[in-house]
Amino acid sequence: MSQKIQRPKGTADVTVSEVYRWHYVENMLRENARLFGYRETRFPVFEHTELFIRGVGDTTDVVQKEMYTFEDKGGRSITLRPEGTASTVRSYIENGEAQNGAPYKAYYIVPNFRYEKPQAGRLREHHQFGIECFGAGSYAADAEVIAIAASFIKKLGIKTKLKINSIGCPHCRPAYHKALREYFESKKGELCETCLSRLEKNPMRILDCKSPVCSAIAEDAPRAVDYLCDDCRDHFEGLKQSLTDMGIDFAVDTSIVRGLDYYTKTVFEFVFDGIGAQGTVCGGGRYDGLIEQLGGAATPAVGFGCGIERLLLAADASGFVFPDAPTCDVYIASADAVGAKQALKIASELRALGVSVETDLCSRGLKAQMKNADRIGAKYTIVLGENEVNENKAILKNMKLKEQLESSLDASCIAEAIKKGSN
């Protein structure tokens, strides 16, 4: 026997017995996005590496440590997508979406890839629900984006803490960066090697370092909110008032900067305490300079990313009860060769009417077929043999109530009987 091949480290299988939970969450996310006027966008799994170096930022952990990058057969540097925003922006620019008017409101449900230490809710291949809103620069857009996340988190029964911060804009950030450099210069001997390289290029990245030593040093660092210009301050105050008006609880947390270079002004995280150290189930913010940075016209933008694996973990930890997995409407068992032939015909006709049907594919005996019908949770069973075919008769057995209904072998009559019996 050949040696078994296992899945790569940091990946997970979603089995047929579990995928209905994913379907439930994904359908709920899609419907929630629709209620806010967002439509789905799709883009490639891999992009030119330059997109993420320019978009995500070459001082981030994502670009420095976590990307899956390789050369294709044409010698081009290609990267498996580590996040969705840069790809959405690239698609928006390349496909001329701006000409369709503002705001451009899109969502996506995609796999992303990051080479990092696997742990609960953090995989090398993870799945993300993302929201992007381009062309709206007001704090009302920030509030709406946050409200989308608050809505589906509430529907899943997850009690999170919404933490928000403002990290300023290109006008006020230089003064803040100067204050940060001066502070961290005095602690230079204690910083990790990665943070030493960030000190000149982007000292704000040090605030996001996962090293316990650097994190402890960062606790006493200057705060971005103390250096905001009037516009950023008014924007932040407007956001806080809007969230209050919508009944969305929040706390200002000046340590939040997010892990990507493109953020400006608003940043936020929804944090759940029940899934270990990686408690952020959703995070995002405003990135007004990214579209211009990637070759488009200057366009304000705001959005978020939500890890679906973390969302499922948080829902489970919160005691959310998922609806039962869907089952087949009717299992047609065959007692003999005549019944088997008729079963295939009726099954085909019922499926055309929208009825979920299973038949025996393994040449089982009748007793084994009935056991299989019970195993898969069939709502009804029909046993067909030569007698039933000759008499044009089907007996539908309700597997839960143990009641029986009689019908002709006409598919529309069987479908109607199932419909009546289910009401």
N, C-alpha and C positions, 0 to 999 in steps of 0.2 A: 504494500500500500504506500502511495506517495505521501510525503510529509505535507501536512496541512499548511496552507498559507494564511497568515493572520492579517487583519487590517493594520495599516500604519499607525504608529503611536500618535496620539492626539486627535484621532478621528473616532467616530461612533457610527454604529449601524442603527437605523430606525426600522425595527422589524414590523412585519405585517400586523402583529397584535398591538403595536404601540402607535402606529402612524396615524390612527384616527384622532389621537390627541393633538398631533401637529396640524392635521386638517382643521380641527376645531379652532385652534388658535389662529392659524393663517386666515381662515375664512372670517373670523371675528376682526382681525386686523384690517383685512381688505374692506369689510363693511364699515368699520370705524373711519377709515381713510375716506371712503366714499361720502360719508355724512358730512365731512369737512371740505368736500370738493376736490379731493386728490385723486389722480389717476395713475395707473401703474406704468412704470418705465422698465425696460430691460436693456442690459449691456453685456459686453463680453466678460468671461471669467478672467482673461488675462489682458494686460495693456502694455504699452511701451513703458519701460521703467521710469523714464523721464517724467511721466505724468505724476507719479507719486513722489518723486524727489522734489519737483516743483510745487506740487499741490499739498502733500502732507507735511513736507519740511524735512530737510536733511539733518536737523538736530534732534529729531524725535526718535524714540525707541523703535517705532515701527520701521522707519527707514534704516536706522543704524544697525538694528539687531534682528528684526523679525520678518523681513520680506523673503518670499520664495522667488528668487531671481535666477534666470538662466539665459543662455544664448540660444536662439533658435538656429535652424539649419542655414539661415541667411546671414548669421552673425549679428543679428539684432538682439539687444538686451530686452528681455521680456520678463514681466513680473505677474505672478498670480495676484489677483486683486486683494489687498489687505483691508480695504474699507470701501464704502459705496459713494461717498460724496464726490470725490475727485472724478470718478467715472461718470456720474450724473452730470457734472459740470462739463466734462469733455463732450459728452453726447449732446448736451444743450447747445453748446457753441457750434459743434460740427454739423448739427442738423438744423440750424437756424431757428431754434424754438423761440427766440426772442421776438421774432416777427409776428408771433401769434398773440402777443399782448402780455401784460403783467396783471397779476402775478402768475408765474409758472409754478404749478403745484403738482408734485410727483411723489410717488412712493415706490418702494421696491422690496422684494423678499428674495435675498440672494445668499449664496455661500461666500464667505471670505476666508482668507488663508493668512495665518501668522505663525511663524516659528517661535513658539514660546513654551514654557514649562506647562504641560497639561495639568489641570486641576478642575475641581467641580465648577461647572459653568464656564470654563475657559479652555477651549480646544483649539488645536492647530487648524482644523477646518470647523468653522462655526457659521451659524446662519443668522442673518441680520434683517430686521425690518427697519427700513429707513424712510424718513420724511424729509423732503427738500422743498423750500419755498423761495423762489427767486423773483426779485423785482419789487419787493415790499420792504421798505426800510424802517417802518414804524415799530414801536414797541408792541402795537396790537398784533403784528405778525408773530413776534416772539411769544406773546401770550397765547395765541391760537395754537402754535406748534406745541407748546407745553400742555395745553388743554387736551390735545389729541392723546398724548401719552398718559395724562392723568385719567382720561376716560377709559382706555382699555385696561390699564392697571387696576382700576376700580372694578371693572367688569369681571376680572379674574380673582377678585377677592384678596388682592395683595396689598398689605398695608406698608407703604413706603414713606420715606421722608424726602420731600423735594428740597434740594439745596441749590441755591442760585448765587451767582456772583457776577460782577462786571470787571473785565480785564482791560477796558479802555480801547482806544483806537489809535491809528498812526499819529494823531496829533498830540495825544497826551501820554502815549506809552513811552516815548524816549526819556522823559523825566523819570518815569517809573523804572525803566531799565537801568538808568544811571544810579538810582538809589539802591536797586538790587545788586548791581556790580560792586558798589562801595561796601555793601553789607557782606556779600559773599567773599570779597577780596580779603576781608579781615578773618575769614574762616577757611582760607584757601588750603591750609595744611590738613584740614580734616575732610575735604570733599573727595568723593570717589573720582576715578580717572575720567569717567564719562562726563561728570559734571564740570570737571576742570576744562574740558574741551568746549562745554556749552557756555562757560562764563563770559566769553567775549561775544560769541555769535548770538546767543539767545539765553540770557540768564534766567528768564521766566521758566525755562524747561527744567531748571534745577528744582523748582517747587513741585514737579511731578515725579521726581526720582523715587524709586521704590527702596533704595538703600535706607535702612533704619537710621544710620548716622546722618545722612543728608536730610532725611525727613525731619529729624529732631532739630537740625540746624535751621531748616526752613520755617519751623514754627514761629520763630521770632523775626522773620524777614519782613520788610516793608509790605504793606497791603496795597493792592491795585486801586481799591475804592478810595484811598486817600489821595490819589493823584489824578482822578478823573477830570476831564474838561467839562465845561457846562453842558455841552450836548450829550456826552456820555452819562453825566449825572442825571440830566432830565430824562433820558431814555430809561435808565435804570429805575428811577422813581416812578415813571409811567408804567413800567412793567409790574412793579410791585403793587401798584394800585389796581391794575387790571386783574392780576391774580386774586387779589382780595375781593374785587367786585364779582369774580366768577366763583368765589367760595373755594378756591384752591389754596390749601395751607402750604406754607413754605418757610424756610429759614435761610438767611444770608450766611454763606460759608465762604470766607475770604481765601480759604486754602484751595478752592477749586479753580483749576486753570485748564483742565482737559489735556489730553496727551498729544494733540495735533497742533501744528504751528498756525493753521489758517484761522483760528478763532479770533474774533474781535467783540468788544462789548459783552453781550450776554453769554454766559456759560451756565449750564445746569446739569444736575444729576438726580435721578430717582434712586434712592438707596434702600435696600431691603436687608435687614440684619440676620435673616434666617438661613443664608446659604454660604456662610463662611466669609473669608477675607475679601473675595471678589463680589461685593454686595451691590454694585451698581448694575441695575437691570436696564437702565435707559439713560443716555447722556447726549448732550448736544449743545447748541448755541448758535451764535451769529458769526458769519464769516464774509463780511462785506467786500473784502479785497480779493477773494479767491478767483472769481470768474475773470476779472481783469488780469490777474496773475497768470492764468492759463490761456490767455489770448483773446478773451472776449471783451465786450464793452464793460465799463464800470457798472456793476449791478449789485445792489444789496441782496443778501441771502441769509437764510436761517434754516436749521433743520436738526434732526437727531438720528441716532442709531440705537436700536434695541436688540439685544441678543436673545434669540428665541429659546436657545437652550437654558439661559438664565431665567427667562420668563416662565418656562415650564417648571424649573426647579423651585422658583418662588411660589408659583401657584400650588404645587404639591405641598410645600412647607406651610402654606397658609390654609391648607385643608380644602382647597377648591375641589369640588366634585364634578368631574367631566361627564357629559352625557355618555350613555353606553355606546360601544362601537356598533356601527350599522351591521345588520345581518341580512341574509337573503329572505325574500318574501315567501318563496316556496321551493321546496326540494321535491323533485319528481323522481321517485324510485321506480325501478322496473322489476317486474316479477318474472319476465321471460323475454325472449328475443323480440316478440311482437310489441311488447310494452316498451322495450328499449328503443325500438325504431320510432314509435309514436312519441316517446318522451323527448327525443331530439327535435321533432317537428313542432310540438306544442311549446317547448322551451324557446325556440327561435321566435315563434309568433308572440309569446308573452313578453319577451325582451323588447320586441318592436313596439309594444304597448307601454313600456316603461316599468315592467315588473321584473324584479331581480330574481333570477332562477338558477338553481344548480341541479345538475344531474350526475349520475354515477359515471366516473371516468376510469375506474379501476377494476371493473368487472367483479364487483363484490356480490355476495349473496344478499338477499333481501334484508335479513336481520342486520348485517353489517352496514347496509345502506341506511337503515333507520338510525343506527347508532351514530353514523356520520352526520345525518341531518340534525340530530340532537347536539352533537359536538360543535357544529358551526352555528347553532342558534337559529335554525330555520323557523320562521313563524308558522308556516303551514307545510304539510307533506301531502303528496298524492302518490298512491301506488297504482301503477298501470301494468296490466297484463292483457292476455288475449281476451279474457272475459270483458274487461272494462272497455276495450277497444270495440268489440262486437256490440256491446250494449250502449256505446257512445256515452259513457258515464264516468265522472270523476268524483271521488270522495275526498274532500279537503279536510284534513285533520288539523285543528288548532293545537299546536304543540304545547302551548302554555295552559290553555283552559281545558284541553282534552275534549273539546266539542268537535262535531263533524258537520260539514256542509256538503250538499250534493249539487253538482253542476254537470252540464253537458261537457263534452271535450272541446267545445268551441273556445278559443283563447279569450275572446272578449267576455264570454260568460264567466270563465274562471277568474279573470281580472276583476270583474264586477263583484263576484262572490268574495274575493280577498279584500276588496275595498270596503264592502259592507261589514265583513267580519272584523275589520280593523277599527271600525268606528264605534 
